[in-house]
């Protein structure tokens, strides 16, 4: 009985092998692909991500779209970005950048926005979180990896690029211009928008920590907003 099983398995194996031989002929007849423009590339470290951004920025000819969630950006990040961005603007590249509303309260981010805006860049903000992405000439996109802030994905596949560009355009339409000079009323309006968004997220059952991360603010600031919401509504919990 064991020999019969072995013979049966060998016959099945020969059948699979003969089918694979047929497939291999078709595979070998296809031309070798040397064009890498339609690829998706994973960058495993912060250094490789920064190097890729520097290279894409140097080659950028007409437009760069940037979405930077998470509130105000760190000083070292802004210092690295400003020379690269100013070089693109000087060469005639159109630049549009998205932040979250909370970035308006960051002095470093405001100074960066002031510098690039004077050179023609456009900056707007949204109240909710979005995906971190840089899109160069609508031909290559660098997308952040949520689970690993240092990693990124470079996308060159035209259909994915089209989707990313259209998504950015929708974010842009719903965003508000980043003011270089604030009035008390503008501060109050933004604070109210933040509270409305926090109230909505609370109603969905999200925790303080999750809301703070999504809104690009500290947990302490988020809890202060929640306390003001509860006082305004007369809520106890």
Secondary structure, DSSP 8 states (H G I E B T S, - for coil): -HHHHHHHHHHHHHHHHHHHHHHHHHHHHS------TT-EEEE-SHHHHHHHHHHHHHH--SEEEEE--SSS--HHHHHHHHHHHHHHHHTT-EEEEEEEGGGGG-HHHHHHHHHHHHTT-EEEEESS----EEEETTTEEEEEETTEEEEEEEE--HHHHHHHHHHHHHHHHH-EE--SS--HHHHHHHHHHHHHHHHHHHHTT--HHHHHHHHTS-HHHHHHHHHHHHHHHT---
